[in-house]
Amino acid sequence: MPGDLIPSSQSNNKFSNTSVVFRCSGCGIYNLSSMGRITNNLNQVKFGPTQGPPVNSTCHFCRSKIHMAGPMYSGPLHNKEFVSAMLKFVQDNKTKFQTSKRMEGMLTVIFEEIDAPLFYLPNDLSSTVRSPTPDYQTLASAFLNLGFKVSFSHCAAGSLKTDAPPEVIWDVMRCWAKKNPVKLEKFPKGAPGLLILGVEPSREVDFTYNPQSNTPSRCIKLVRYQLNPEKNWGPKPRHRRQVEECRSEKKQKKELS
């Protein structure tokens, strides 16, 4: 039926919010390429195809191979108005939910989250250049002081979302490695971190504390990420060694009784 068809503008908009991901197998940096693009020409919105991939077959930073995945949705993840209404409802009805603190924490993290489709783990970035891992506020302050947005991701504790491009991310880590010197002689020949640190940063990075790095959810110490309720909790079977230790403990208790 014609009335059931999706308007072309909506389908084109969905198409432009669908992307393929190009991820480096060495340093882990990623680039997105949308399936379509939107342009404004004389106040007229036009939709068209994307022009070519954003990367070569090897990484610009560490020369490792690039892997492609997708397609995936890359538009805004959350309706902030709806999340805000949910958060207010939970705060006004705390006695109705046994997990209201956890619900409030997760909804607050989602509300604070910026519109970037994927995230990085500071541990992985530091592991690549073999430097100490900066705490969240230090790393977030560096990006904020450069004029970029930053937030946690609701998907993982210790995660970092930013709209900074890959070259800025590695410039920040290069400057961090300069402040916390690493031993280049410890790197294997051709290691991704060695190739990245072999290039001088193209910008100065200020790690001075930025107040925006301390989000409201951190300030009021909400339970933002859920912890397992008890030891060995989860869908997977326990490790065999743990099972044997548990049986041994039970046997000892039975003998003592």
N, C-alpha and C positions, 0 to 999 in steps of 0.2 A: 504494500500500500504506500502511495506517495507520502501520506501523512506520517508514516513511521520512519522515513529516511532521515538520517542525520544530516543537518545542514553542512554544506561543503566547508564553510569557514571553521566549524567545530572540528571536523575531521582533519583539516589542514593544520589546525592548532595542535591537535593530538599528535600528528605526524612530526611536527617541529619539536615536540617534547619527548620524542623517542630517539634514543641514541645508541651507538655502539661504543664500546670502551676499548681503548688501546692501552695496555698495561705492560710496563717494562718487566722482563723476567729477572733483571739484575737488581735495580735500585727500587723497584716497586712503584715508581711514579706513574700516574695515569693521565690520559687525555680522553675527552669525550668528543664525539662527532655526531651531531644531530642528523636525523634522516631528512629534515627539511629546514628551511630558514624563512624568517619573516622580515620583510623590508617595508619601510614607509616611504612612499614616493608621492610628494604633493598631497599629503594627508590621505593618501589611498594605501591601504594595507595590501601587500602582495605576498603570495606564498610561492616558494620555489625550491628546487633541490639544493642540497649542500654541495659545495664545490671541493671535491677531493678530500682525502684523509688529512688530519692535522699533523701526522708524524710519518717518518720514513720506516723502513723495515727494521732498523736498528735504533737504539736509544741515543738521543742527542747528548745525553749527559754521561752515560757509562758504556755505550756501544754494545749493550746486550740486545738480545732479540726482543721484538715487540710481539705480544700476543693480543689477539682480538677476541672480544666476547660481546654478547648481546644478541638482539637489541634489548634495551631496558628503558623503563620510564625515567626521564631525567628532569621533569618539571618540578614545580613546588610539591613537597611531600604532604604538607599539612594545611588544613584550613584553620588559620589562627583564630578566627572569630568563633568557630565551633569548639576548638580546644579551650579557648578562654571561658566559654560558657560551661563546658564540662568541668573545668577546674573550679569555677565559682560554685557549681552545684555540689561538688565533693566537699569543698570547704564549708558550705552551709549545711551539709548533712553528714558530718563526720560520724555520728553515732549509728548511722544506717549501714556502715561498711566496716568490717573488721580490718580491712587492709587500706583504710582511708589514707594513712601516712604514706604508704607506698604509691598509691594512686596519685596523691597530690605531688609527690616527688617526680614521678615519671611524666605527668602532664606538664609540670613546670619546665622540665628539661626540654620536652617537645615544643613548648611555647617559646623557649629561648633559642631554639635551633634555627640556624640560618638556612636559606634555600640553596643548599648545595647538595647534589645527589649522593656523593660518596664522602668518605672520611679517611684520615690517616691515623696511624698509631705512632706517637712520638718514640716509643721503644724501637719500632722498625726503622724509623729515620735515623735515630742515633746508632742503631746497630750497623747500618750501612756505612757510616763514617767512623764507627768505633769510638764514639765520644760518650761521655756521661749523658744520661737522659735528662733533659731539662724538665722541670715541673711545669704543669699546665699554665700557671699564671705567667711564668717567664716566657714561654713560647708564644702564648696568646698575646702578651704585651708587645712582643717583637712584631707580629703581624699587624696589630692594631696601630702601633706607632708608625708603620709604613702606609697606613690608610686602608688596610683591608679588613674585611669582616672575619669574625672567628666565633666558634661556639663548640660545645660538646655535640656528640651525636647520641641519640637515645638508644642506639644499637649496642654500644659497647662502652664500658667504663674506661676512662683514660684516653678516649678518642678525641680527635681534633678535626673540626670542619673549618674550611676557609675557602674564600673565593680567590685567594692568591694563586697565580699561575705556577707551573712547576719550576720555572727558572727562579722565581722569588723564594719558593720553598727551599731549594738547595742553596741559595745565597744566605738565607737565614741559618741553615745548618753549617755552612762554611764559616760564617762569622762566629757561631757558637763553638765550633771546633778550634778556632783561633783563640777564643777566651779560655778554652779548656783543651790545651794542646794534646794532640794524639800522636802516637809514634808511627810515622809513615812507613818505617822499615818493617813494621810488623804485618803490613798488608801483603798478600800474595801478588805476584805480578799480574797486572791487568784486572785487579779487583775493582768492582764498581765504585767503592768508596775512595780508592786511591785516585781513580780518574776524575771523580767529582771534586776532591780536595786539591787536585792538581791545577784547577782553574781558580783564579782570583775572583772573589765576589765583585759584582758590578755595582753594588750599592752598599752604603753603610747601614748597619742594622743596630737599632737602639733597643736594648733589652730592659730598659728602665720600666718599673712597674706602671702599668696603665690601669686606672680604676675600673675601666670597662671589662677587664679580664676577670674580675671577681663578680660573678653573676649572682643574682638574688638567691638562686637555689643553693649556691655555696655559702652565701652570707648567713642564711637562716638554717643551714645544715640539714636540708631535707634528705630523706632516703631516696636518692636518685636512681640507683641501680639495685636490682633485686639480688639478694644473697640466697644461696641454698639454705633451706630451713634446717637441715641436719646433715651430718657426715654421710658421704656416699649417696646423697640424694640425686636422682636423675634417671633418665630412661635407659642409660647404658649399664651393662653389668659391671660390677666392681672388678678391679684388677685382681688377678688370681692370688697374688701375694697378700693383698688385703683380706681376701676371703679366708685364706689359710690362717692369718693372724687372728681373725675374728673367731674362727673355730678353736684355735689354741686357747684364746682367752676364755671362751665358754667352757672348755674342757677343764681348765685350771679352776674356775669358779665351782664347777660341779664336784671336783675332787675335794676342794676345801669345805664344801657344804656336807 
